[in-house]
């Protein structure tokens, strides 16, 4: 671990960012041009003391999870992220996990979306980042591990995943999930994470196995859909998608007509906050 290089790199990246670059208000009395240490620490889900010690060349070697959080918070490119790992004495993420490094360009857009649900997904349906409104609508997706990180995998293995869609939309959603996975699978190696998900679902879900044999391929996101919230009921939203250049990640933004009842429901999400989807909540 090169403590001096790590400290200098963190400090330089922190000072090069403005509050608005990471979705924070500047405030009228702000003097510092860059981010404050406590702001970086809060965004990276670590204590201010821990982060401060890293910049002062006296902190412990950060874990890979902590480094990934710092890379996302500091809006690092893939090359900068790899350098961060190297000076911290860690191996740079392998290609399988590198795909989950959130594209800075998408993060810059997400940072500016405060009043409508928005989230960044990998091409395997893994939620990489979600804003507060998306968490209120879908629940916190950060706690899933293993294959269950993929929304596609959960759709065919966890009945609770379907509760936010009306029953009449399940077939269409199933086909869209499989078509998205087929697109990711086609651009990956057989032993890739996409291949692992395919093999697991072929064993666990007869529905998936049947749809997989149709060979439908598409990066498919419905442009209009109905979602079910446990407290607010049905909410109709329009979906806009922004892909990275290599199509490996997508920013999904959900909006509603400002004159509609659905728009009012979206505004209420900010008041209700996080509401977990439960197995005993029945769509209706």
C-alpha positions as CSV (number, residue, x, y, z in Angstrom):
1,X,0.0,0.0,0.0
2,X,1.4,3.4,-1.1
3,X,0.0,5.6,1.6
4,X,1.4,8.8,0.2
5,X,0.1,8.2,-3.3
6,X,-3.3,7.1,-2.0
7,X,-3.6,10.2,0.2
8,X,-2.5,12.6,-2.6
9,X,-4.9,11.0,-5.2
10,X,-7.9,11.1,-2.8
11,X,-7.2,14.7,-1.9
12,X,-6.7,15.8,-5.5
13,X,-9.9,14.1,-6.7
14,X,-11.9,15.5,-3.8
15,X,-10.7,19.0,-4.4
16,X,-11.5,18.7,-8.2
17,X,-15.2,18.0,-7.6
18,X,-17.9,20.6,-6.9
19,X,-20.9,19.9,-4.7
20,X,-23.2,20.0,-7.7
21,X,-21.1,17.3,-9.4
22,X,-22.3,14.8,-6.8
23,X,-25.8,16.2,-6.3
24,X,-25.2,18.4,-3.2
25,X,-26.3,22.0,-2.8
26,X,-23.4,24.5,-2.8
27,X,-24.9,26.8,-0.2
28,X,-24.4,30.6,0.1
29,X,-21.5,30.6,2.6
30,X,-19.4,27.9,1.0
31,X,-15.7,28.9,0.6
32,X,-14.0,25.6,-0.4
33,X,-14.1,25.0,-4.1
34,X,-14.0,21.2,-3.8
35,X,-15.9,18.7,-1.6
36,X,-15.3,18.7,2.1
37,X,-13.9,15.5,3.7
38,X,-17.1,15.0,5.7
39,X,-19.1,15.1,2.4
40,X,-17.0,12.5,0.8
41,X,-17.2,10.3,3.9
42,X,-21.0,10.6,4.0
43,X,-21.5,9.8,0.3
44,X,-19.1,6.8,0.6
45,X,-20.9,5.5,3.8
46,X,-17.8,5.8,6.0
47,X,-16.9,7.9,9.0
48,X,-15.3,11.2,8.6
49,X,-12.4,10.2,10.9
50,X,-11.7,7.1,8.7
51,X,-11.6,9.1,5.5
52,X,-9.5,11.8,7.1
53,X,-6.9,9.3,8.2
54,X,-6.7,8.0,4.7
55,X,-5.8,11.5,3.4
56,X,-3.3,11.9,6.3
57,X,-1.4,8.8,5.3
58,X,-2.3,7.0,8.6
59,X,-5.4,5.0,7.9
60,X,-5.7,1.2,7.5
61,X,-5.7,-0.4,4.1
62,X,-9.2,0.1,2.7
63,X,-11.3,-3.0,1.8
64,X,-12.3,-3.6,-1.8
65,X,-15.8,-2.7,-0.9
66,X,-14.7,0.6,0.6
67,X,-12.5,1.4,-2.5
68,X,-15.4,0.7,-4.8
69,X,-17.6,3.1,-2.7
70,X,-14.9,5.8,-2.9
71,X,-14.5,5.3,-6.7
72,X,-18.2,5.8,-7.1
73,X,-18.3,8.8,-4.8
74,X,-15.4,10.5,-6.4
75,X,-16.8,9.8,-9.9
76,X,-13.6,8.0,-11.0
77,X,-13.2,6.6,-14.5
78,X,-12.3,2.9,-14.9
79,X,-8.6,3.8,-15.3
80,X,-8.7,6.0,-12.2
81,X,-10.5,3.3,-10.2
82,X,-7.9,0.8,-11.1
83,X,-5.2,3.2,-10.0
84,X,-7.0,3.7,-6.7
85,X,-7.0,0.0,-6.1
86,X,-3.4,-0.4,-7.0
87,X,-2.0,2.3,-4.7
88,X,-4.2,0.9,-1.9
89,X,-2.5,-2.4,-2.3
90,X,-5.5,-4.2,-3.8
91,X,-5.9,-6.0,-7.1
92,X,-7.9,-4.0,-9.7
93,X,-11.4,-5.5,-10.2
94,X,-11.6,-8.3,-12.7
95,X,-13.6,-7.8,-15.9
96,X,-16.6,-9.6,-14.3
97,X,-16.9,-7.1,-11.5
98,X,-15.6,-4.1,-13.5
99,X,-18.9,-4.0,-15.3
100,X,-20.5,-2.9,-12.1
101,X,-18.3,0.2,-11.8
102,X,-20.9,2.9,-12.4
103,X,-20.3,5.1,-15.5
104,X,-19.4,8.7,-14.3
105,X,-21.5,10.2,-17.1
106,X,-24.6,8.4,-15.9
107,X,-23.9,9.4,-12.3
108,X,-23.7,13.0,-13.3
109,X,-27.2,12.8,-14.7
110,X,-28.6,10.8,-11.8
111,X,-27.1,13.4,-9.3
112,X,-29.5,16.0,-10.8
113,X,-32.6,13.9,-10.5
114,X,-34.2,14.6,-7.1
115,X,-37.9,14.8,-7.8
116,X,-38.5,11.6,-9.8
117,X,-37.4,7.9,-9.5
118,X,-34.2,7.1,-11.3
119,X,-31.7,4.2,-11.1
120,X,-28.7,2.9,-12.9
121,X,-28.8,-0.8,-13.9
122,X,-26.2,-3.1,-15.4
123,X,-27.0,-5.1,-18.5
124,X,-27.8,-8.0,-16.1
125,X,-30.5,-6.1,-14.3
126,X,-28.3,-5.3,-11.2
127,X,-29.2,-2.0,-9.5
128,X,-25.9,-0.2,-9.2
129,X,-27.2,3.1,-7.8
130,X,-30.7,4.4,-7.1
131,X,-31.9,7.8,-5.9
132,X,-34.1,8.3,-2.9
133,X,-37.3,8.4,-5.0
134,X,-36.4,5.0,-6.7
135,X,-35.8,3.5,-3.3
136,X,-39.2,4.7,-2.1
137,X,-40.8,3.2,-5.2
138,X,-38.9,-0.1,-5.5
139,X,-37.4,-0.6,-2.1
140,X,-33.7,-0.7,-1.2
141,X,-32.0,-3.0,-3.7
142,X,-28.5,-2.7,-2.3
143,X,-28.8,-5.7,0.1
144,X,-29.0,-8.4,-2.5
145,X,-26.0,-10.7,-3.0
146,X,-24.9,-13.4,-5.4
147,X,-27.1,-14.1,-8.4
148,X,-30.0,-12.4,-6.6
149,X,-28.3,-9.0,-7.3
150,X,-29.8,-9.5,-10.8
151,X,-33.4,-8.4,-11.2
152,X,-33.7,-10.9,-14.0
153,X,-32.8,-13.7,-11.6
154,X,-35.1,-12.5,-8.9
155,X,-38.0,-12.2,-11.3
156,X,-38.0,-15.9,-12.0
157,X,-37.1,-17.2,-8.5
158,X,-38.6,-14.8,-6.0
159,X,-42.5,-14.3,-6.1
160,X,-42.1,-11.0,-4.2
161,X,-40.3,-9.4,-7.1
162,X,-43.5,-9.5,-9.2
163,X,-45.7,-7.7,-6.6
164,X,-45.0,-4.3,-8.1
165,X,-46.4,-5.2,-11.5
166,X,-50.1,-6.0,-12.2
167,X,-50.7,-9.7,-12.9
168,X,-51.8,-8.9,-16.5
169,X,-48.3,-7.4,-17.2
170,X,-46.3,-10.4,-15.9
171,X,-46.0,-12.2,-19.2
172,X,-44.8,-9.2,-21.0
173,X,-42.3,-8.4,-18.3
174,X,-41.0,-12.0,-18.3
175,X,-40.3,-11.8,-22.1
176,X,-38.6,-8.5,-21.6
177,X,-36.3,-9.9,-18.9
178,X,-35.3,-12.9,-20.9
179,X,-34.7,-10.8,-24.0
180,X,-32.4,-8.4,-22.0
181,X,-30.5,-11.4,-20.6
182,X,-30.2,-12.9,-24.1
183,X,-28.6,-9.7,-25.3
184,X,-26.1,-9.6,-22.5
185,X,-25.4,-13.3,-22.9
186,X,-24.6,-12.9,-26.6
187,X,-21.8,-10.4,-25.9
188,X,-20.3,-12.4,-23.1
189,X,-18.3,-15.6,-22.6
190,X,-20.0,-18.9,-21.8
191,X,-18.5,-18.8,-18.3
192,X,-19.5,-15.2,-17.7
193,X,-21.9,-14.1,-15.0
194,X,-24.6,-13.9,-17.7
195,X,-24.0,-17.6,-18.5
196,X,-24.1,-18.5,-14.8
197,X,-27.5,-16.8,-14.5
198,X,-28.8,-18.6,-17.6
199,X,-27.7,-22.0,-16.3
200,X,-29.2,-21.4,-12.8
201,X,-32.6,-20.2,-14.2
202,X,-32.8,-23.1,-16.6
203,X,-32.7,-25.4,-13.6
204,X,-35.0,-23.3,-11.3
205,X,-37.7,-22.0,-13.6
206,X,-39.7,-23.8,-16.3
207,X,-41.1,-20.5,-17.4
208,X,-37.6,-19.1,-18.0
209,X,-36.5,-22.3,-19.8
210,X,-39.4,-22.0,-22.2
211,X,-38.9,-18.4,-23.0
212,X,-35.1,-18.9,-23.4
213,X,-35.8,-21.3,-26.2
214,X,-37.6,-18.5,-28.2
215,X,-34.2,-16.8,-28.7
216,X,-35.7,-13.3,-28.4
217,X,-32.9,-10.7,-28.2
218,X,-33.5,-7.0,-27.2
219,X,-32.4,-4.4,-24.7
220,X,-36.1,-3.9,-23.9
221,X,-37.5,-1.4,-21.5
222,X,-41.3,-0.6,-21.7
223,X,-41.8,3.0,-22.5
224,X,-45.0,3.1,-20.4
225,X,-45.8,0.8,-17.5
226,X,-47.9,0.5,-14.4
227,X,-46.2,-0.1,-11.0
228,X,-47.9,-1.1,-7.8
229,X,-46.9,0.5,-4.5
230,X,-48.1,-1.0,-1.2
231,X,-49.4,2.3,0.1
232,X,-50.2,4.4,-3.1
233,X,-51.5,1.6,-5.3
234,X,-51.2,1.7,-9.1
235,X,-48.9,4.4,-10.5
236,X,-48.6,4.8,-14.3
237,X,-45.2,6.1,-15.4
238,X,-43.3,6.8,-18.6
239,X,-39.8,5.3,-18.9
240,X,-36.8,7.0,-20.4
241,X,-33.5,5.1,-20.8
242,X,-30.0,6.4,-21.4
243,X,-27.3,3.8,-22.2
244,X,-23.6,4.0,-21.9
245,X,-21.7,3.8,-25.2
246,X,-20.9,0.1,-24.8
247,X,-24.5,-0.6,-23.7
248,X,-23.4,-2.2,-20.5
249,X,-25.2,0.2,-18.2
250,X,-28.5,2.1,-18.4
251,X,-30.0,5.0,-16.5
252,X,-33.7,4.4,-16.1
253,X,-35.8,7.5,-15.3
254,X,-39.5,7.2,-14.4
255,X,-41.8,10.2,-14.9
256,X,-45.5,11.0,-15.0
257,X,-47.6,13.7,-16.6
258,X,-47.5,16.8,-14.2
259,X,-51.3,17.1,-14.6
260,X,-52.0,13.6,-13.6
261,X,-52.9,11.8,-10.4
262,X,-49.9,9.6,-11.0
263,X,-47.6,12.6,-10.8
264,X,-49.2,13.4,-7.4
265,X,-48.5,9.9,-6.2
266,X,-44.8,10.2,-7.2
267,X,-44.6,13.4,-5.2
268,X,-46.0,11.5,-2.2
269,X,-43.2,9.0,-2.4
270,X,-40.9,11.6,-1.0
271,X,-43.2,11.9,2.0
272,X,-43.8,8.2,2.6
273,X,-40.1,7.3,2.2
274,X,-38.8,3.7,2.0
275,X,-41.6,1.1,1.9
276,X,-40.4,-2.5,1.5
277,X,-42.4,-4.9,-0.7
278,X,-43.7,-7.7,1.4
279,X,-44.8,-11.2,0.4
280,X,-48.2,-10.5,2.1
281,X,-48.9,-7.4,-0.1
282,X,-51.1,-8.5,-2.9
283,X,-51.3,-6.5,-6.1
284,X,-54.7,-5.1,-6.9
